[in-house]
Amino acid sequence: MSIKESIIEVIDSNKDRFIEISHLIHEKPEVGNKEFFASNLLIKELENHGFYVETNIAGHETGFIATKKASKEGATIGYLAEYDALPGLGHGCGHNIIGASSIAAAIALGEVIEQCGGTVKVFGTPAEEGGENGSAKGSFVKAGVFEGVTAAMMVHPGSYTQRTGKSLAVAPIDFEFFGKPAHASGCPEEGINALDAMLLFYNGINALRQQVTSDVRIHGVILNGGEAPNIIPEYTRARFYLRAATREALEVLTHRIINIAQGSAISTGCTTSHTYIQNIVENLVPNVALDNIFEECIEDLGEMVERSIKKSVGSTDTGNVSHVVPTIHPTISICDEEIPAHTVEFREAACSTKGDKGLILAAKALALTGLKVIEDPDIVR
């Protein structure tokens, strides 16, 4: 039996277990940095297959790095595992499939790693959906844990099977305004209205929208707008996600938004501050050579890659990884019709029969892509 056949055999013989893992994570959704059940489930499965696992990575308690190394030197293949859910929606982005397919690929490649040489790693990365201390891949990059990795990869579930697409850089920022309370009827002249500053800020952002490039996205909510109608608000807070095609463009946009906040504060006599609530997410840099290998592997498995359908552009902290390691982030179809992610319908597709099939296909393609990188130094160059 060839190494390629052995990889496929490992995944096929453990198929029911990998699907079970996906469904267990789906049934017990956990938001970012709270994925204790999911991370423990993935860790135990990797340990059962001979991986050495480190936990609590780069300030993320539910993060992990699993490693299986051959005695013979070779390329290091990194699989990115996500397993966080969306608040209130559960696995409406299909991260249960990502976690299961990445460990399945790693386990299969790990079974033959002694024959071909090299190292297999799984990076368990919490909170891809963001939130407080979110986007753990950014923390992992800052901590240097991807040093020495030859290629990093994962497959995201979607409506279509496609190559890696573009993504936007994003800065999640809280903006606060500080004023002075007073009775809104008895002595309004003594107050400084933080809500007025917030509304000027919000409208200032809306005025800016006409003067930005087409890649820019600005969206936010007011989290605290005051306490009572008869008290002039002394404090307000809003959370905004600022997005642009590149980190450089994002920095220019962020500077303009901060200026709007400062101008709004000056206009109303308030003060203002801003806080990055999580890691800045980098734009994703596609790697054509690595994508070509993945496409070849998945089409050899009978899955056609769709090229004519344009992906919508969002953000992912896989982008942070792609700035330091050759990285791919293709998608695998889990439904028979187009279904937007972050919906109830997509959540249901993530534990459907088609979703299970996509998981196994993704695992095989990821494992075989890793094998080709290990076997061919020219590919690495």
N, C-alpha and C positions, 0 to 999 in steps of 0.2 A: 504494500500500500504506500502511495506517495505521501509526502508531507501535506500537500494540499488536501488529499483525500482523508488523511487523518484528522485534519482540522474540521472538515465538514462532518466527519463521523462523530467527533466529540460534541459538536453542537446538536446534531440530530439525536444522539443518544441521551442528551441532557435537556432536550427541547421542552419537555413538560415542566421540568423544574424551573427553567428560565422564565417560562410563561407564568408559572405560579408566583414567582418572585415579583414580576410585573404587576400581577393582579393584587397581590398582597399590599404592595405599596399604593396601588390605586385605591384600594378599599380603606386605607388609613392615611389620608392626605395630611401632610405636615408642612407648615409654612417655613420660610427661610430661616436657617440656623436653629430650627426646632425639629429637624428630621432625625430624631433619635431612633425611631423604629426602622426607618428606611436604611439609614447608614449602618446600623448594627446588622440588619439582614444581609446587606451586600458584603459587609466585612466578613461575616461568618462564612458565607459561601466562598469567598476568595480564600480564606484561611483553610477551609476544607479541601481546597485544590492546591495547597502548597505555597500560597503567597504569604510573605511577611508583611504585616500591616502596621503602619504608624498612624496614630490618631491625634485629634486636637491640633490641626495644622493652621499655622499663621493666624491665630486668634479665632478660629472657627471650630467650636467643640465638636460639631458633627462632620467635620472634614476628615479625610484620611488619604493616605498614600499606600498602595499595595504594590509589592515588588516581587518578581520572580526572575532570577538571573541564572543564565547558563554558565558553565565553567569556561566556555569559549567566548571570547570577546566578540562583540558585534553591535549593531545598531540598537538604540533604545526606543521602543515604541510606547507612546503614552496614550491611553484611552481616557477620555474625559467623561465622568459619570455625574449626571444631575439627577436630583430626586426630590426637589422641593415642589410644593403645590401652590396654587393661587389662593389668596385669602377669600373665603366664602364660595369658591368655585371648585376647589379640589384640583385634580390633575387635568385641567382644561388646556394644558400645553403639552401633555403627554410625557412628562419627565419620568414617569414610571417606566416607559419604554426605553428612554435614554439610559437610565441606570442599569436596567436589565441587559440591554444589548451590549453596552460597553463591558460589563463584567463577563458576559458570555464570550465576547471576542477575546478578551484577555485570557480567560480560562482555556479556551481552545488553542490559542497561540502558545500559552504557557505549557501545554501538554507536549508540544514539539520543540520547545525552545532549546533543549539540550542538544537536539539534532542539528539545528540551524545556527545556534549561537545567538548572543545578544541578551537583551533584557526586556521584559514586559512590565509596564507600570499601569496602574489605574489611579487616577486622581479623582477622589471623591470631593466634588466641589459644591458646597451648599449655596443656597440663596441666589440662584441665577436670576430669579424674578425680582431681585432687589429688596428694598426695605432697609431697616436699621442694620448697619454693618453688612449690607448685602453685597452681591457680586463677588463671591469668594475667589474666583479666578484672579481678580485683580490683586487680592491679598497674596495669593500663591505666587504670582509673578513678582511682586515686590519682595517676597521672602526668598526668591531665587530657587524655588523648588523645581523649576523646569530646566535648570542648567544641566546640560548633558543629554537632554532628550532630542532624539533625531527627528521625530515627527509626532505630532499630536492630532488626534482625530476623535470624532463622535458623529453620530447620525441623529438628526432631529426628526420626529414624526411630522408629517404634513399631508396636504391633499394630493401632492404629486411627488414622484421620485425625481429629484433634481440635483445638479451640482451645487457647490457652495455659492451662495449669493452674497451680495453686499449687505452691510449693516451699518447703522449710524452710531457715532460716538454719542454718549449721553452723560450729562452731569445732573444728578439729583440733588437739589439744593432747597433747604428751608430758608425762607426770608421772614424776619421778624421786625416789627415796628413797636417802639416804646414811646408812650405819651404820658399823660397825667390825668387821673380820674377827677371827675367833678359831677355834681348833680346837673343833669341835662336841662332842667327847667329853672332850678333855684339860683345857680351860679355858673352857667355855661362858660362865661368868660375866663374862668379859672382853670378850665380843662385844656388838655392837648389831645386831640382825637387821633388815636392810632388807627381807627377804622378808615378815617378819611385818607390817611397816608396809604393804607392798603388798597383802597379803591383807586387812588391815583396811580399807584404802582400797576395794578391790574390793567387799567385803561391805557397806561403808558406802554405796556407790553403789546396790547392790541394795536396801538398806533404804530409800533415797530414792525408789525407783521408785513406791511406793504414794502418795507425796505430790507428784506432778507432774501437770500437765494432759495431756490425751490427745494433744496434738501433739508432746510431748517424746519424743525418741529418744536413748538413751545406749548406745553400744556401743564396746567396746574389747578390746584384747589385751595380754597381758604379753609384751614383747619381750625382756626380760632378767630372769630370775628367780634368778640366782646361778650359781656356777661348779661347785661340787661338794657332795655331801651332807654331807661331813665338815668343811666350812668354813662358818661362819656368814656368810651373804651380806652384803657391805658395800655392794652397789649393786643396785638394781632399777629397771626402766623399763617403763612402759606407755604405749600410745597410745590415746587415746579420741577419738571423734567425738561431739560434743554438738550436738543439733539441737533447734530450736524454731521456732514459726510466724513469729516476728519477731525482729529483732536485739535489741530491748529485752528480750523474754522470754529470749533466749539469754544475754544478759548477766547476768540474775538467776540462771539455771541455772548458768552458769559460776562465779559467785561461790559458790554453794552447793557445787559440786564441789571448788573450791579449798579451802573450809573443811574438807571431809571429808579432803582430803589433809593439811592442816595438823594436824588432830586425830589422824589416824593416825600422823603423825610424832611428835607430842608423846607419844602413848600408848606408843610403843616406844623413845623416846629418840633417834630419828633426826632428820635434817633433810630438807627436801623442796624441790623447785623444779619449775616448769612452764614449758614453752616452746611457743608457737604455731609449728607446723612450716610453716605456709603462711598465705596470706590467709584471713581470716574470710570465709565465703560468706554473702551477704545473701539474705533471702527474695525471691522474684520478685514484682514488682508488675505484674499484668496491665494492659494498656491496651485497654479495650473498643473504642474507636474504631478503633484499628489492627487489632485482631483481626477486627472486622467487615469491614474492607476485604479482609484476607487470605481470610476465609471466602467472601466474594463472588467473589473472583478464582479460588479453587480450585474452587468449585462451578461457575463458568462453564466451567472446563476439564473438567467431567464427574465430578469427585470429590466424593462426599457426605461431609459432616462429621458424625461421630458425636457425639451430645449425651447419650445415655442412659448411657454407660459411664463409671464413675468412675475417674479416674486414681489410681494409687498415688502417694504423695507422697515424693519424694526431695529432692535438693538440686542446684543448678547455679549456677555463678558468673555465668551470665547475669543472675541476680538482682542482682548488684552493678551491672550496666549499667542495669537497669531503675529504679534509684534516682536516676539522673542523666539518662537519656534515655528517651522513650517507646519501649518494647521489647515485642516478641512472641517467643514460643518455642512455636509450635504443633507438632503431630506429624503425620507422614505414614505411612500404613500401608505396611509392607514385607512383610507375611505374610498368609496366608489364615485363620490361626487365632491365638488369643492366645498369645504367646510372651513370657515375661519377659525383660527386658534383662539383660545381664551373664551370659548363658548361652551354651553352645556352639551351641544351636539359633538363638539370635538372631544370633550371629556368622555363621552360615551364611546366614541370611536377608539379612544386610547385603551379600552379594555374589550374591544370587539374581536371577532375572529379574524377580520382583515388586519386589525392592529397587531394581533399575535403573529400573523404571517409576516408583517413588516418587521417586527422585532427580530425574528429568526433570520430573515434575509439580511437585515442590517448587520447582525452579529457576524454572519458568514463573510459578508463583504468587507467589514472592518478587519476581521482576522486575516483574510487573504491579502488585503492591502498591506497590513503590517508585515506579513511574510515576504511579499515582493520587495519591500523596502530593505528588509534584513538580507535577503538573498542577492541583491544587486547594488553594489557600491556606486555604480554609475547613476542610479536613481537618486541616491543620497546627494551626490554632487550636483 
